[in-house]
Amino acid sequence: MYDLIKKEASSCGFAEVFFLKPLRLDAWHTRAAHLGVGASLRFDVPAAYPGASCILLLVYAYAPFPAGERLSAYYLASQRGYLASQALVKALCASGIPCEIAAVPARALALANGVGVAGKNGLLRIGAFGSRFALYTLATSACMPRIEVPATASCPAQCDACMRACPMGAITPEGIDAAHCMRYFMDGAEYPFSVYQAQSTHMGCEVCQAVCPQNAQLAKRIPEEAEQAAFALPRLIAGDAAAARSLVGRNLTGNGKLTAEAICFAARAGLHEAEIRTALMASPFPAVKRAAAWALEQYFIKK
C-alpha cells in the first residue's frame, strides 16, 4: 500500500510522501488566530476528517531561481503542485485507495509528527530539500501512519544569515515575528508602501531562503522564456496578467495584484514612467491606481 501510494505520487511529480498521524494542533491554532493568518485551516484534524486514519504529506520540491530574479520559483511550483495533488487524488481513488484533499496546516502537522525542523526564519526544512518545496495534504483511510524521519540539521547557533538579510527585520534572536514578515501583508492586492519599497520577488519574499546555508546545495534553474515573458514589466503594467496568473494561480493574483507589484518594481528602477501614468488613469483596480500614484510621487515627481 505504502509503495503504491509513493509510486503514484512520484508519477505526479512529488518528491516524497510522509504518512502522518492526524493530530489536533491547538497551539498552532491559537497562534494563527492571534496573528489573523491561517486560522481557517482545520486544526482539529481528527474532527475534520473523522474517517481518516492517516494524513499524506506530499512534498513538491523545486529548484530556486538565482538571486535577483523577480519571478518566484515557489509560486510557479506551488501551482504545479496544486494541480498534481488533484491528479494524485484521482489516480489513488482509481486504484482503490480512498482519499481527499485535506485543508490542514501542513507545516505544523509535519513538525508535530517529527518531520523536518523549523529554521530561524520560521520555515520548515526537510532533509535534502532544504526549505524549497510546496506542501499538500491528503486524508485517507487506506493506511496507518508510518513516520520515517529524514535527517535534517538544525540551524547552527552562530548562524544569523537570515536575520541580517530580512528586509523587514522580522527575524530576531527570539524567533520569527510573523506580523512583521513581508508575506504577512500580501494576501490581498494592496500592500503597505513599506512592502512595495522592500519587495524583490513577485507575491512574496524569498530573501531568507536565498541566503540560508542549508539551501546552498540546491541546484538552481533559469526561468523559462515563457515564464519571463508572462512576467515582463511592461506587459503587467499594461494590465495583461492573464499568462502570469495561469502560471501561479488565479486565487492569489486577483484585483490587479501583479500589475501593482510590477509598477513598483519598475518605478524603483526608474523605468516605464509613461506606462505607469497610463495605468493610473486607465486601470479599473484601486490597488493599481494606489500603487501608481505612490510610485509616481516617490520615484518620478520628487526626482
N, C-alpha and C positions, 0 to 999 in steps of 0.2 A: 504493500500500500504506500509506504513512505517513498520507496524508489519510483513508483509510478507517478506520484504527485510531483516529485522533483524532476522527473523526465519531462512531464507535460509543462512544468514551469520553465524549464530550460528552453524548451522548444518555442515558448512565447517570449523569450528574451530575458528572463530573470536569472540573475547570477547565483542566487541562493534562496533557500526556503528554510525557515525555522518553525518548529512545531511547538507553540507556546500554550501555557495554561491560561484559560480565560479568567483573569483575576479582576477584582474590584480595585479601582485606582483613586481612592478617596483623597489622598494627599495631592495628587495631580489635579483633581477637580477643584479642590479648594484654592490652589494656586492659580489655576486658569481662570476661575470665576473672579478672583481678586484682580487679576490683570485685565479681565474683559476679553480674553482671547481663547478660542478653542473650547469654551465651556459647553458648547452644544454637542461635542463628541460624547459618545456613550461611555462614561467612566465605569459604570456598573456593568461590566461585560457579561457576567452570568445572567443578570436580569434582562439585559437587552437581547441576548441570544440564548434563551433557556435550553434549546436543543443542542447547542454546540458543546462538544467535548474538547475541542482544540481550536486555536486561532492560528492560521497560517500567516506568518510574516514573510512577505515577498520582498526581496532586495533587488531593485533595478539599478545596477551600477552604471556609471557613465564616466567618460573621460572629460575632465575640465578643459576649458579654453585657456590659452596663455593669458597672462596678466595684461590688462589694458583693453581687453575685448569688452564692448558694451553689451554684447549679447550674452545671456546666461545659458550655459550648458545645462544647468539644473532644470530650468523650466522647459526646455526642449525635451529632456529626458523624462521629466515628470508627466508630460502629456503622452509620450510614447508608452510609459509605464502604465498610465491610467487605461489606455486602450488595450494594452497587453493584459491587464488584470481582468478586463471584461472578457477577452478572448479565452483566458485561462478558466474562468468560471464555466463558460460554455463547454470547453474541452473536458473538464473534470466531470461535469454533470453528464455529458455524453458517455463518459467512461464508467458511469455508475457511482461516482463519488459526489454526493450532495454537498454543495457549498454555496455561499453567498458573500457578496462584498460586505465587510463589516466596518461601520463608521466608529472606530475606536482610536484613541491616541497611540499611534504605533510606537513612537519613541518611548513613551512612559511604560507601555506594556513590555517592550523589549528589555528595558532596564530592570523592571520588576521580575522578569524571568532570567536575569543574569546574562543577557546577550548584549555584548558591547559595553562601552564606557561613555560617560558624559565628559566631554572636554571642558576646558576652562571657558570656552565660548558657548557652552550650553548645548552644543550639537552632539548627536550620537556618533560615535565611531565604532566600526565593526571590522576587526581584523585587517586584511589586506585591502579592503575597500576604503579605508580611511573614513572620511565623512562625505564622500562623493557618491551619494546614492539617493534614490527616492524609495519610500516605503509604502507598501499596500498591505491590507489585512483582509483575510477571508475567514469566515466562520464555517466550521464543518463538524459533522457528527461521525465522520468516516474513520477517524483515528484518534488516538490519545496523544497528549503532549509528549514530546521527546526532546529534551533540552541538550543540544550539542553546542557547547560554548567555544567559539573561536578565540584564539589568543589575541588579546587586544591590549596594547600598552597604555597605561595611564599617562596623563600629561606629566612630564618631568617637573619637579617642584620649582626648578630655577627658570623654566621657560616662561617668558611673558610676551612672546611674539604677537599673539592675538590682542593682548591688552594694549600694547604700544600702537598697533595698526588700526584698531577700531576707530572709524571716523566720528563716531557718536559718543565715545567714552563709556560704552555700555558694559564693558568687561573690566572687572575690578578684582583685586586680590580676594575680596569677599564673595565673588561669584558674578554671575551674569545678571544684570538689571534689565529684564526683558522690556520693561516700559520705556527704556532709552534706546533699545535696538532699533535701527532704521526700519527693519522689516515690520515692526510693531505698528508703524504708521501707514502701511502701504496696502491695506486690504481694499480700500476704496480708491477712487480716481484722483482725489485731491489730497496732496501731501502738505505738511508744514514746509515753509520755504527753506528751513534749515536742512531738510532732507533733499530738496532739489539742489541745494548748494553742494551737498556732500556726495550725492548718489553717483556711482560709477558704473552700475550694471542695471539693465532693464529689470523692473519688477522686484528687485531685492538688493541685497548686498552680499558679496562673497569675499570681502577683504580678509576676514579672519581665517577663512578656509584656504585662501591663496597663500598666506604666509605660514600656515601651520606646518611644522616639520613632519608631522605624522602623515601629511598628504604629499610630501615631496617625492615619494617613489612612484606616484601615479603618472602614467603616460598622459600626455595632453593631445588634443586634436585641434585643427584649424576649422572654423565654421565653414560649412559648405557654401558654394556660391549662391544657391537658392536661399539659404538662411541669411546670408549677408544682404542679399537683395531685398528680402522681406523687411529687414530692419534698417534699411538705408534711411538716414535722417530726412532728406527732402521728401521721400515717399511718405513717411509717417507724419511729418509736419503738414503735408497736404491733406492729411486725413485718410490716406489709403493704408489702413491697418489690417485689411482682410487676410492677406497672406501671412502676416505675423501672428495674428490671432489663431489661424488654423494650425500653426506650429506649436504654440504654447498653451492653447486652450482659450475658450471664449469666456469662461466663468470669471476669470481673474483680470480680464483686459477690457471690460466694457466702459462706456461713458467717456471715451477719449483718453483713457489712461496712458496708452503708449504714445499718443501724439503729444500729450502734456510733457511726458518724460523727454521725448525727442527734442521738443522746443528748448527745454532747459539744458540738455546736453549741448545743443548747437550754440545757444547763447553764451554758455561758459567758454566755448571755443571761439567766440566772435564770428560765427557763421550764420548764414541764411536769415539775415535781418528782414529782408523783403518778404520772405515766405512766412516768417513769424508774424509780421504785421497783417498779412492776408489771413492767417489763421485767427488772429484776434478779431477780425471783422466778420469772417465767414463761418467759423465753426459753430455748430449747434450745441456744443458741450460746454457747460460752465467751467469744468476743470481746465479745459484747453484755453478758454478766454482768460481765466485767472492766471494760469502759468505764463501765457503770452504777455499779458500786461506786466507781470512781475519781471519776466526775463528782459523785456524791452527797457524797463525802467532801470534795472540793475546793471545791465551789460551793454546797452547801446546809448540810451539817452544821457546817462550820467557821464559816459565817456566821450 
